[in-house]
Amino acid sequence: MIGVLVLWVIVGLGVALVLGRGIRLADAPGGAEPPFSTADLPAGFRSSHS
């Protein structure tokens, strides 16, 4: 019985480590440039309403 509990603790810690690493990687700022804005468009593609 104690062996099963120890196994569950080990499995739980492993899952927690994997999820924590995934969340940390997802929250890390990327090295990609920010997306384009309307200011980056040529004048012919911009709306005349702005």
N, C-alpha and C positions, 0 to 999 in steps of 0.2 A: 504494500500500500504506500509506503513512504517513497519507494522507487518511482511510482507513478506520479506522485506529487513533485518530486525532484525533476522528473522528465517534463512535466507541464511548466514548471518554473523556467527551465532551460529553453523550452520552445517559446514561451512567452517573452523571455528576454531577447531571443533571436528575432522574433517578429517586431518587437519594440525597436530594436536597433535598425532593422531594415526600414521600417516606416519612418523613424526619425531621420535617417540618412536621406530618404526620398523627399521628405518635407524640407530639409535643409537645402538640398539641391534645387528644389522648386522655388524656394524663397531667395536664392542667391541671385544677385543682379547679373544679367547676361552681358556678354561683351559685344552684343549686336548694337548697331546704331539705332537711335529712335526712329519710329516710322515717319514717313513723309507727312507734311502738313500742306494745307492749301497754299501757303506762301512759297512752297517749292515748285508749284506748277508754273508753266509758262503763261504769259498774259492771255494768250488765246484760249486757254482752258479754264480760266477763272470766270466766275459768275460776275455779271455786271451789277448785281444787287449789293455787293459788299462794299 
